[in-house]
Amino acid sequence: QVQLQESGPGLVKPSQTLSLTCTVSGGSISSGSYYWSWIRQPAGKGLEWIGRIYTSGSTNYNPSLKSRVTISVDTSKNQFSLKLSSVTAADTAVYYCARGHYGAPFDYWGQGTLVTVSS
Amino acid sequence: QSALTQPASVSGSPGQSITISCTGTSSDVGSYNLVSWYQQHPGKAPKLMIYEVSKRPSGVSNRFSGSKSGNTASLTISGLQAEDEADYYCCSYAGSSTNYVFGTGTKVTVL
């Protein structure tokens, strides 16, 4: 059974870049027709899709975040990563990584990691 | 792209059936049979309950069912149980520019 685990700093200063990594276990990140996504959830609020990457390297981003987001993949480490630049307090949220495939965009999720933007 | 509209809360007694609506537009829910539903308990990650409007992943109870009519998708929980008390979110594919949009979320309370 595939498992995902987010990791990265829990505190980021305003205007800096948020960086998170998702490590996939229980299967190769390159196997099957899957893609790998990031989703976030501010405290007490709803879910927001950030973007996704295929292991080919092809990406899609939420238009509202596109100018600040970069998602990359490292198949040798079975990991994919998120970078969000120029963060503000509005980017404070629990960040989830997830696996998806056609029809089921987020079928396996990581446990989530809280990132707080504060000086 | 605005979030899909869900009722803020829905409640029911044990054993009853409840339905959660998810209203979008002709650009998302109305255009694609790619609506999925997620259950989220407090402090936990969301869990996929329904995909492609009405399909259930392996291991999800058949008390959960999904449907769609026009721009509105629905999740029905039959034989409501205490463990069903959670937040529920719908999600729809919205085309190659927007990709995915989530619903506003619905808190289900078992009375």
Interface residues (C-beta under 8 A of the other chain):
Chain A: G46 L47 E48 W49 G51 R52 N60 Y61 N62 P63 S64 Y96 G103 A104 P105 F106 D107 W109 G110 Q111 G112
Chain B: Q1 A3 L34 S36 Y38 K44 A45 P46 K47 L48 Y51 E52 K55 P57 Y89 C91 Y93 S96 S97 T98 N99 Y100 V101 F102 G103 T104 G105
